[in-house]
Amino acid sequence: MSSSRTSTVFTVAAVTVLGGLVAYAVYFDHKRRNDVDFRKKLRKEKKKVTKQTQQQQAQAEVASEIDAAEIKAALLKIREEGVPPSPDEKEAYFVMQVQVGEQLAQKGPPFYLQAAMAFFRALRVYPSPVELIMMLQSSLPPTLFKTFMDLVNADTLSRIEGYYDHFPPKRMNVSVQAGPTQGNQAAKKILVAEKDFAEGEIIYMEKPIVVALDADLEGQGTHCSFCFRAIPDGAVVKPEHDKLGSVYCSRDCQDRAQIGWQNLLFGLDPVLPPELDNGMGLITTAQRDAAQGPYVEYLRKEAKQANLLAARYAAKQIAHETYKLLPTHTGPLVEELQQMADGQDLYNVGDHIERLRFVEGKASSEEVKMLGAVLGSALPGIEQSVTEDRHAVLVGKMGYNAIGVCPDGGRDDRPVTSDRPEDLERTRTPYGTVHQIGSGIYLVSAYLAHACDPNTRPTFPNGTNELHLVATRPIAKGDELTMAWVDVSQGADEDAGVARRRRRIELARGWRFKCECAKCLQEALDEEARELHAEHDAALGVTGDESRVEDALRHEKMPGAEMGPD
């Protein structure tokens, strides 16, 4: 075998392992923090160990000296240390921490907390944590293992229960709180003002995590595919290769899109940073080109905007996990992550998306297979992270939470679709989806509940997809913030009853809920119109709210609360 052939084989093998690591990181990060069964296993192990230690009084007395405050302090210290970036460094770090833990364990109970900390550091970089936990259970003294499990449980719980202490960022002057219960339905999370705002005041500004320009504008040279800015004649920036035909208003927008999602899905440049690529980008070009063609054709003919948003989110998650492998963490992705929440990199993009509400999305096996082929051709092994069930949920989240971008009130030339009214794709916008130029996922604004008489309005004054949330009337600290998800104005050819019926049908079809906002309830109090309203409500096809959160995150605790809302 020639040396060049050998090099190619090793390169393919190396990137396959790397792709598998990234796929594992994407998948396991979801499992570890949010999987109900995994967390049950942790609790079961903890109970089992507790029972064992109760039978050993002398050691239990020592263990009782390690209280919750010490566990919390130890956990904070470990988090401040960070973890090695590369696979090789992680392996060396793991071996070293296990050795340190074993040495400290041999010194006896006074050193058990430090030993448990070493084993916990090793757990942070081990690719199969449950396996390591089982091995430690069989080899460590019960009291030491209990201390180790106290660290594991404290870490898991603090990440889950502490999420809303860090999100939204304090600079945005809003918080997520538990909303009021409605009938027999569980309370939802709502967005609340953390200071007073005057009418017309900007409450916060927010950039989307992923975007999709309307299909009729994509690649036409009129709008930037990343920021949606209108592009002057002759100022178009085109990538050398882009199967989707996307164009940009600047090199900065092109670079951010390429790094975030576009190159992995539709380009042919190396997807790994130079430090990790090892020539893989060159030898995967043909496979990537072949995989992208059918997928792009499918997107143009069959898919809705939510499907493209879901694919771009999946690509962005992979990009974030890939960049974690670099020795230094800098660049647009790192900046973006730090802007999403306080606490630096305590939470990743998956933590944010997993908490969003959704109604079941549509993702065919054909689409999932083609998306997996696109991702796998660029990073062999990564296709393992794409499954039909998970992608359907992701499409559902994109469709449910996407906000329509309408600079200056939007446009009037959006093509009319042949879809049935009940099949139309809708995005949240008070201007009406027919006026948008594209849509995006805004992590904070996703918590804005709908109201037919809202106290805020999303605006896009810069001509881009940066959202400025503006108060439409005076807002006091502690008030819930709401926006209109549909056009709630009364048309010239509509009376109040027709306008109410139209907006409520749009809400039922687009987001599967029966609006019970103050305005709708007040209008239904009119005795003369009550019978007509009841007839209209029966035609909605929904009796409550069909949206939900993922099972593992139901009743997630809120700051200062014992049991949180859905």
C-alpha positions as CSV (number, residue, x, y, z in Angstrom):
1,M,0.0,0.0,0.0
2,S,1.4,3.4,-0.9
3,S,2.1,6.0,1.7
4,S,-0.5,8.4,0.2
5,R,-3.1,5.6,0.3
6,T,-2.2,4.8,3.9
7,S,-2.5,8.5,4.8
8,T,-5.9,8.7,3.2
9,V,-7.2,5.6,5.1
10,F,-5.9,6.9,8.4
11,T,-7.5,10.3,7.7
12,V,-10.8,8.7,6.9
13,A,-10.6,6.6,10.1
14,A,-9.6,9.6,12.2
15,V,-12.5,11.8,11.0
16,T,-14.9,8.9,11.3
17,V,-13.9,8.6,15.0
18,L,-14.2,12.4,15.3
19,G,-17.6,12.4,13.6
20,G,-18.7,9.7,16.0
21,L,-17.4,11.8,18.9
22,V,-19.3,14.8,17.7
23,A,-22.4,12.7,17.1
24,Y,-22.0,11.3,20.6
25,A,-21.6,14.7,22.1
26,V,-24.8,15.9,20.4
27,Y,-26.7,12.9,21.4
28,F,-25.3,12.3,24.9
29,D,-25.6,15.9,25.9
30,H,-29.3,15.6,25.4
31,K,-29.5,12.3,27.2
32,R,-27.3,13.2,30.2
33,R,-29.1,16.4,31.0
34,N,-32.7,15.6,30.1
35,D,-33.3,11.9,29.7
36,V,-35.7,10.7,32.3
37,D,-34.4,7.1,32.4
38,F,-30.8,8.2,32.8
39,R,-31.8,10.5,35.7
40,K,-33.8,7.7,37.2
41,K,-30.7,5.4,37.1
42,L,-28.7,8.1,38.9
43,R,-31.4,8.3,41.6
44,K,-31.6,4.5,41.8
45,E,-27.9,4.2,42.2
46,K,-27.9,6.9,44.9
47,K,-30.6,5.1,46.9
48,K,-28.8,1.8,46.6
49,V,-25.5,3.3,47.8
50,T,-27.3,5.1,50.6
51,K,-28.7,1.8,51.9
52,Q,-25.3,0.2,51.8
53,T,-23.7,3.1,53.7
54,Q,-26.3,2.9,56.4
55,Q,-25.0,-0.5,57.2
56,Q,-21.5,0.9,57.8
57,Q,-21.9,3.3,60.7
58,A,-18.3,4.4,61.1
59,Q,-18.0,5.4,57.5
60,A,-21.4,7.0,57.4
61,E,-20.4,9.3,60.3
62,V,-17.5,10.5,58.2
63,A,-19.7,10.9,55.1
64,S,-22.2,13.0,57.1
65,E,-19.4,15.5,57.6
66,I,-19.4,16.2,53.8
67,D,-22.5,18.3,53.7
68,A,-24.4,19.9,50.7
69,A,-22.5,23.1,51.0
70,E,-19.2,21.3,50.6
71,I,-20.5,19.4,47.6
72,K,-21.7,22.6,46.0
73,A,-18.4,24.3,46.6
74,A,-16.5,21.3,45.1
75,L,-18.8,21.4,42.1
76,L,-18.3,25.1,41.5
77,K,-14.5,24.6,41.7
78,I,-14.5,21.8,39.1
79,R,-16.7,23.8,36.7
80,E,-14.3,26.7,36.9
81,E,-11.5,24.5,35.7
82,G,-12.9,23.6,32.3
83,V,-12.0,20.5,30.4
84,P,-9.3,19.7,27.8
85,P,-10.5,20.4,24.2
86,S,-9.0,17.6,22.1
87,P,-9.7,13.9,22.2
88,D,-6.0,13.1,23.0
89,E,-5.9,15.6,25.8
90,K,-9.2,14.3,27.2
91,E,-7.9,10.8,27.3
92,A,-4.7,11.8,29.1
93,Y,-6.8,13.9,31.5
94,F,-9.1,11.0,32.2
95,V,-6.2,8.6,33.0
96,M,-4.6,11.2,35.3
97,Q,-7.7,12.0,37.2
98,V,-8.5,8.3,37.8
99,Q,-5.0,7.8,39.1
100,V,-5.3,10.8,41.4
101,G,-8.6,9.5,42.7
102,E,-7.2,6.1,43.4
103,Q,-4.3,7.5,45.3
104,L,-6.5,9.8,47.4
105,A,-8.9,6.9,48.1
106,Q,-6.1,4.8,49.6
107,K,-5.4,7.6,52.1
108,G,-8.8,7.0,53.8
109,P,-12.0,8.8,54.5
110,P,-10.5,12.3,55.2
111,F,-9.5,12.4,51.5
112,Y,-12.8,11.0,50.1
113,L,-14.1,14.4,48.9
114,Q,-10.9,15.1,47.0
115,A,-11.0,11.6,45.6
116,A,-14.6,12.0,44.5
117,M,-13.7,15.2,42.8
118,A,-11.0,13.5,40.8
119,F,-13.3,10.7,39.7
120,F,-16.0,13.3,38.8
121,R,-13.4,15.2,36.7
122,A,-12.8,11.9,34.9
123,L,-16.5,11.4,34.4
124,R,-16.8,14.8,32.6
125,V,-14.6,13.6,29.7
126,Y,-15.5,9.9,29.6
127,P,-17.6,8.9,26.5
128,S,-19.8,6.4,28.4
129,P,-20.6,7.9,31.8
130,V,-23.1,5.2,32.9
131,E,-20.4,2.5,32.3
132,L,-17.9,4.4,34.3
133,I,-20.4,4.9,37.2
134,M,-21.0,1.2,37.3
135,M,-17.3,0.4,37.3
136,L,-16.7,2.9,40.2
137,Q,-19.6,1.5,42.2
138,S,-18.0,-2.0,42.1
139,S,-14.5,-0.7,43.0
140,L,-14.8,2.2,45.4
141,P,-15.7,2.1,49.1
142,P,-19.4,2.7,49.5
143,T,-18.9,6.0,51.3
144,L,-16.6,7.3,48.7
145,F,-18.9,6.3,45.9
146,K,-21.8,8.0,47.7
147,T,-19.8,11.2,47.8
148,F,-19.1,10.8,44.1
149,M,-22.8,10.3,43.3
150,D,-23.6,13.3,45.4
151,L,-21.4,15.3,43.0
152,V,-23.1,13.7,39.9
153,N,-26.6,14.4,41.2
154,A,-25.8,17.9,42.2
155,D,-24.3,18.6,38.8
156,T,-27.3,17.2,37.0
157,L,-29.8,19.0,39.2
158,S,-28.1,22.3,39.2
159,R,-27.8,22.4,35.4
160,I,-31.5,21.6,35.0
161,E,-32.9,23.6,37.9
162,G,-30.5,26.5,37.6
163,Y,-31.2,27.1,33.9
164,Y,-33.6,30.0,34.5
165,D,-31.1,31.7,36.9
166,H,-28.9,32.2,33.8
167,F,-31.5,32.6,31.0
168,P,-32.5,35.0,29.8
169,P,-29.3,37.1,30.3
170,K,-29.8,39.8,32.9
171,R,-28.9,42.5,30.4
172,M,-32.2,41.9,28.6
173,N,-34.3,43.1,31.6
174,V,-36.8,40.2,31.4
175,S,-37.2,36.8,33.1
176,V,-39.0,33.6,32.5
177,Q,-41.6,32.9,35.2
178,A,-44.5,30.5,35.9
179,G,-47.7,31.7,34.3
180,P,-51.2,31.3,35.7
181,T,-53.0,28.1,35.3
182,Q,-55.8,28.0,32.7
183,G,-58.7,25.6,33.5
184,N,-57.4,22.0,33.8
185,Q,-54.2,22.7,31.9
186,A,-50.8,23.0,33.5
187,A,-49.3,26.5,33.8
188,K,-46.9,27.6,31.2
189,K,-43.7,29.6,31.3
190,I,-44.1,33.2,30.4
191,L,-41.8,36.2,29.8
192,V,-42.0,38.9,32.5
193,A,-40.6,42.5,32.6
194,E,-37.9,43.1,35.2
195,K,-38.2,46.9,35.1
196,D,-40.7,49.5,34.0
197,F,-41.0,50.4,30.3
198,A,-42.6,53.4,28.7
199,E,-44.8,53.2,25.6
200,G,-42.5,53.0,22.6
201,E,-39.4,52.0,24.6
202,I,-37.2,49.2,23.4
203,I,-37.4,46.4,25.9
204,Y,-34.6,44.3,24.4
205,M,-32.8,43.5,21.1
206,E,-32.3,39.9,20.0
207,K,-30.6,38.1,17.2
208,P,-31.9,34.7,15.9
209,I,-30.1,31.5,16.5
210,V,-31.0,30.1,13.0
211,V,-32.8,31.8,10.1
212,A,-34.4,30.9,6.7
213,L,-35.0,33.4,4.0
214,D,-38.3,32.9,2.1
215,A,-37.8,30.4,-0.7
216,D,-38.7,32.9,-3.4
217,L,-36.0,35.3,-2.2
218,E,-33.2,32.7,-1.6
219,G,-30.4,33.1,-4.1
220,Q,-32.1,35.9,-6.1
221,G,-29.4,38.4,-5.1
222,T,-31.9,40.8,-3.5
223,H,-31.5,39.8,0.2
224,C,-28.8,38.5,2.4
225,S,-29.4,34.9,3.4
226,F,-27.9,35.4,6.8
227,C,-29.1,38.8,8.1
228,F,-31.9,39.4,5.5
229,R,-30.6,42.9,4.6
230,A,-31.6,44.2,1.2
231,I,-28.5,44.0,-1.1
232,P,-27.8,47.0,-3.4
233,D,-27.2,46.2,-7.1
234,G,-23.7,44.9,-7.7
235,A,-22.9,44.3,-4.0
236,V,-23.8,40.6,-3.8
237,V,-21.3,38.3,-2.1
238,K,-21.5,34.7,-3.5
239,P,-19.7,31.7,-2.1
240,E,-17.6,29.7,-4.5
241,H,-19.9,26.7,-4.0
242,D,-23.4,26.7,-2.5
243,K,-26.0,24.1,-3.6
244,L,-28.8,26.3,-2.2
245,G,-27.6,29.3,-4.1
246,S,-27.5,31.6,-1.1
247,V,-25.9,35.0,-1.3
248,Y,-24.8,37.6,1.3
249,C,-24.5,41.3,1.8
250,S,-21.0,41.1,3.3
251,R,-18.1,38.7,3.9
252,D,-18.9,38.8,7.6
253,C,-22.4,37.5,7.0
254,Q,-21.1,34.8,4.6
255,D,-18.5,33.7,7.1
256,R,-21.0,33.5,10.0
257,A,-23.5,31.5,7.9
258,Q,-20.7,29.2,6.6
259,I,-19.4,28.5,10.1
260,G,-22.9,28.1,11.6
261,W,-24.6,25.8,9.2
262,Q,-24.4,26.6,5.5
263,N,-21.1,24.9,4.6
264,L,-22.0,21.7,6.4
265,L,-25.3,21.5,4.5
266,F,-24.7,23.1,1.2
267,G,-21.0,23.8,0.7
268,L,-17.8,21.9,-0.1
269,D,-15.2,23.7,2.0
270,P,-13.7,21.6,4.9
271,V,-16.2,21.4,7.7
272,L,-13.6,20.9,10.4
273,P,-11.2,23.6,11.5
274,P,-7.6,23.3,10.0
275,E,-6.4,21.9,13.3
276,L,-8.7,18.9,13.0
277,D,-9.2,18.4,9.3
278,N,-6.1,16.5,8.4
279,G,-7.0,16.6,4.7
280,M,-10.4,15.1,5.1
281,G,-12.1,18.1,3.4
282,L,-10.4,17.2,0.1
283,I,-11.3,13.6,0.0
284,T,-15.0,14.0,0.9
285,T,-15.9,16.6,-1.8
286,A,-17.4,14.2,-4.3
287,Q,-19.5,12.4,-1.7
288,R,-20.8,15.7,-0.3
289,D,-21.7,17.0,-3.7
290,A,-23.6,13.9,-4.5
291,A,-25.5,13.9,-1.2
292,Q,-26.4,17.6,-1.3
293,G,-28.1,17.5,-4.7
294,P,-31.1,15.3,-3.9
295,Y,-31.5,17.0,-0.5
296,V,-31.7,20.5,-2.0
297,E,-34.2,19.3,-4.7
298,Y,-36.3,17.9,-1.9
299,L,-36.2,21.2,0.1
300,R,-37.3,23.2,-2.9
301,K,-40.1,20.9,-3.9
302,E,-41.4,19.3,-0.7
303,A,-40.2,21.0,2.5
304,K,-41.5,23.9,4.4
305,Q,-39.4,26.6,6.1
306,A,-39.5,24.8,9.4
307,N,-37.7,21.8,7.9
308,L,-34.9,24.1,6.7
309,L,-34.7,25.8,10.1
310,A,-34.4,22.3,11.7
311,A,-31.6,21.2,9.4
312,R,-29.7,24.5,10.0
313,Y,-30.2,24.1,13.8
314,A,-28.8,20.5,13.6
315,A,-25.8,21.8,11.7
316,K,-25.2,24.6,14.1
317,Q,-25.3,22.2,17.1
318,I,-22.7,20.0,15.3
319,A,-20.6,23.2,14.6
320,H,-20.7,24.1,18.3
321,E,-19.7,20.6,19.4
322,T,-16.9,20.5,16.9
323,Y,-15.4,23.8,18.0
324,K,-15.4,22.6,21.6
325,L,-12.6,20.2,20.4
326,L,-10.3,23.1,19.6
327,P,-7.5,24.1,22.1
328,T,-8.8,27.7,22.2
329,H,-12.4,28.7,22.2
330,T,-12.8,31.9,20.2
331,G,-14.8,33.1,17.2
332,P,-18.4,33.8,16.2
333,L,-19.8,30.5,17.7
334,V,-18.3,31.2,21.1
335,E,-19.5,34.8,21.1
336,E,-23.0,33.6,20.2
337,L,-23.1,31.0,22.9
338,Q,-22.0,33.6,25.5
339,Q,-24.7,35.9,24.4
340,M,-27.5,33.3,24.8
341,A,-27.2,33.1,28.6
342,D,-25.2,34.2,31.6
343,G,-22.7,31.7,32.9
344,Q,-20.3,31.6,29.9
345,D,-20.6,28.1,28.4
346,L,-22.6,26.4,31.2
347,Y,-25.4,25.8,28.6
348,N,-25.2,24.9,25.0
349,V,-27.6,25.4,22.1
350,G,-29.3,22.1,22.8
351,D,-30.2,23.2,26.3
352,H,-32.1,26.2,24.9
353,I,-33.9,24.5,22.1
354,E,-34.9,21.5,24.3
355,R,-37.0,23.8,26.6
356,L,-39.1,25.2,23.8
357,R,-42.7,24.2,23.4
358,F,-43.9,22.4,20.2
359,V,-46.6,20.6,18.4
360,E,-45.6,17.5,16.5
361,G,-43.8,18.3,13.3
362,K,-43.7,16.4,10.0
363,A,-40.5,14.8,8.9
364,S,-40.6,12.0,6.4
365,S,-38.2,9.1,6.4
366,E,-37.0,10.3,3.0
367,E,-36.1,13.7,4.4
368,V,-34.3,12.2,7.4
369,K,-32.3,9.8,5.2
370,M,-31.2,12.6,2.9
371,L,-30.3,14.9,5.7
372,G,-28.3,12.1,7.4
373,A,-26.5,11.5,4.1
374,V,-25.6,15.1,3.8
375,L,-24.2,15.3,7.3
376,G,-22.5,11.9,7.1
377,S,-20.8,12.6,3.8
378,A,-19.1,15.6,5.5
379,L,-18.5,14.0,8.9
380,P,-18.7,10.2,8.8
381,G,-20.5,9.0,11.9
382,I,-22.5,12.1,12.5
383,E,-25.6,10.7,10.7
384,Q,-26.1,8.6,13.8
385,S,-27.5,11.7,15.5
386,V,-30.3,12.1,13.0
387,T,-33.4,10.0,13.7
388,E,-36.9,10.3,12.4
389,D,-38.5,10.8,15.8
390,R,-36.0,13.4,17.0
391,H,-36.1,15.3,13.7
392,A,-39.9,15.4,13.7
393,V,-39.8,17.0,17.2
394,L,-37.2,19.5,16.0
395,V,-39.3,20.4,13.0
396,G,-42.2,20.9,15.3
397,K,-40.2,23.2,17.5
398,M,-39.1,25.3,14.6
399,G,-42.6,25.6,13.2
400,Y,-44.2,26.4,16.5
401,N,-41.6,29.1,17.6
402,A,-40.5,30.7,14.4
403,I,-41.1,34.5,14.2
404,G,-41.7,36.1,10.9
405,V,-39.3,38.9,9.9
406,C,-41.1,41.9,8.5
407,P,-38.8,45.0,8.2
408,D,-40.9,48.2,7.7
409,G,-44.1,46.1,8.0
410,G,-43.0,43.5,5.5
411,R,-43.7,43.1,1.8
412,D,-46.8,42.7,-0.5
413,D,-45.3,40.6,-3.2
414,R,-45.0,37.2,-1.4
415,P,-46.1,34.5,-3.8
416,V,-49.5,32.9,-3.1
417,T,-49.3,29.3,-2.2
418,S,-51.7,26.6,-3.4
419,D,-51.8,24.9,0.0
420,R,-55.1,24.5,1.7
421,P,-55.7,27.0,4.5
422,E,-55.4,24.4,7.1
423,D,-52.0,23.3,5.6
424,L,-50.5,26.8,5.4
425,E,-47.2,27.3,7.2
426,R,-47.5,30.2,9.7
427,T,-45.0,32.1,11.7
428,R,-45.5,34.4,14.7
429,T,-45.9,37.9,13.4
430,P,-48.5,40.7,13.9
431,Y,-48.0,41.7,10.3
432,G,-49.2,38.4,9.0
433,T,-47.0,35.7,7.5
434,V,-47.9,36.8,4.0
435,H,-45.8,39.9,4.6
436,Q,-42.6,38.3,5.9
437,I,-39.3,38.0,4.0
438,G,-38.1,35.1,6.2
439,S,-38.2,33.7,9.7
440,G,-36.0,32.9,12.6
441,I,-35.8,31.3,16.0
442,Y,-35.4,33.8,18.8
443,L,-34.7,32.0,22.1
444,V,-36.0,34.7,24.4
445,S,-38.9,35.9,22.3
446,A,-40.1,32.3,22.0
447,Y,-41.5,32.8,25.5
448,L,-43.7,35.7,24.5
449,A,-47.3,34.4,24.7
450,H,-49.9,35.4,22.2
451,A,-52.5,38.1,23.1
452,C,-55.0,39.7,20.7
453,D,-54.3,43.0,22.6
454,P,-50.6,42.6,23.2
455,N,-48.3,45.0,25.2
456,T,-45.3,44.5,22.9
457,R,-44.6,44.4,19.2
458,P,-41.5,42.9,17.4
459,T,-39.9,45.4,15.0
460,F,-36.9,45.2,12.7
461,P,-35.8,48.8,12.3
462,N,-32.3,48.0,11.0
463,G,-33.7,46.3,7.9
464,T,-32.2,43.0,9.2
465,N,-33.5,40.1,11.2
466,E,-32.3,41.6,14.5
467,L,-35.5,41.8,16.6
468,H,-36.3,44.9,18.7
469,L,-39.1,44.3,21.1
470,V,-41.0,47.5,21.7
471,A,-43.6,48.3,24.3
472,T,-47.0,49.3,22.8
473,R,-48.2,50.8,26.1
474,P,-46.7,51.4,29.6
475,I,-45.4,48.2,31.2
476,A,-44.7,47.8,34.9
477,K,-42.1,45.6,36.4
478,G,-43.6,42.1,36.9
479,D,-46.1,42.4,34.0
480,E,-46.3,39.5,31.5
481,L,-45.0,40.5,28.1
482,T,-47.1,39.4,25.1
483,M,-47.2,39.8,21.4
484,A,-49.7,39.1,18.6
485,W,-48.7,35.9,16.8
486,V,-51.2,36.8,13.9
487,D,-52.6,40.0,12.4
488,V,-55.1,41.0,15.1
489,S,-56.2,44.2,13.3
490,Q,-59.8,44.5,12.0
491,G,-59.8,44.7,8.3
492,A,-61.8,47.3,6.4
493,D,-64.2,44.6,5.2
494,E,-64.5,42.9,8.6
495,D,-66.7,43.6,11.6
496,A,-65.5,42.7,15.1
497,G,-67.0,39.2,15.0
498,V,-65.5,38.3,11.6
499,A,-62.0,39.6,12.8
500,R,-62.2,37.6,16.0
501,R,-63.2,34.4,14.1
502,R,-60.4,34.9,11.5
503,R,-57.6,35.4,14.1
504,R,-58.8,32.5,16.3
505,I,-58.9,30.1,13.3
506,E,-55.4,31.2,12.3
507,L,-54.1,30.5,15.9
508,A,-55.9,27.1,16.0
509,R,-54.5,26.0,12.6
510,G,-51.0,27.3,13.2
511,W,-50.3,26.6,16.8
512,R,-53.2,24.2,17.9
513,F,-54.7,26.3,20.7
514,K,-57.9,28.0,21.5
515,C,-57.1,31.6,22.4
516,E,-58.4,32.6,25.8
517,C,-56.7,36.0,26.0
518,A,-58.5,38.9,27.8
519,K,-59.7,40.4,24.5
520,C,-61.3,37.1,23.3
521,L,-62.9,36.5,26.6
522,Q,-64.3,40.0,26.8
523,E,-65.8,39.8,23.3
524,A,-67.5,36.5,24.2
525,L,-69.3,38.1,27.2
526,D,-71.6,40.0,24.8
527,E,-74.9,38.1,25.3
528,E,-76.1,38.8,21.8
529,A,-73.0,37.4,20.2
530,R,-72.4,34.5,22.7
531,E,-74.2,31.9,20.6
532,L,-72.3,32.9,17.5
533,H,-69.0,32.8,19.3
534,A,-69.8,29.3,20.7
535,E,-70.5,28.1,17.1
536,H,-67.2,29.6,15.9
537,D,-65.3,28.0,18.8
538,A,-66.7,24.6,17.9
539,A,-65.4,25.0,14.4
540,L,-61.8,25.6,15.5
541,G,-61.0,22.0,15.9
542,V,-59.2,22.5,19.2
543,T,-60.6,22.8,22.7
544,G,-57.5,23.8,24.6
545,D,-53.8,24.0,23.9
546,E,-52.1,21.0,22.2
547,S,-48.6,22.3,22.5
548,R,-46.2,20.7,25.0
549,V,-42.7,20.5,26.2
550,E,-40.5,17.4,26.1
551,D,-41.4,14.9,28.8
552,A,-38.1,15.1,30.6
553,L,-38.6,18.9,31.1
554,R,-42.2,18.9,32.3
555,H,-42.7,20.8,35.6
556,E,-39.0,22.0,35.5
557,K,-38.4,24.0,38.7
558,M,-38.4,27.7,38.4
559,P,-36.3,30.2,40.5
560,G,-37.8,30.2,44.0
561,A,-40.5,27.5,43.2
562,E,-40.9,23.9,44.2
563,M,-42.6,22.8,41.1
564,G,-42.4,24.6,37.8
565,P,-44.9,25.0,35.0
566,D,-44.8,23.2,31.6
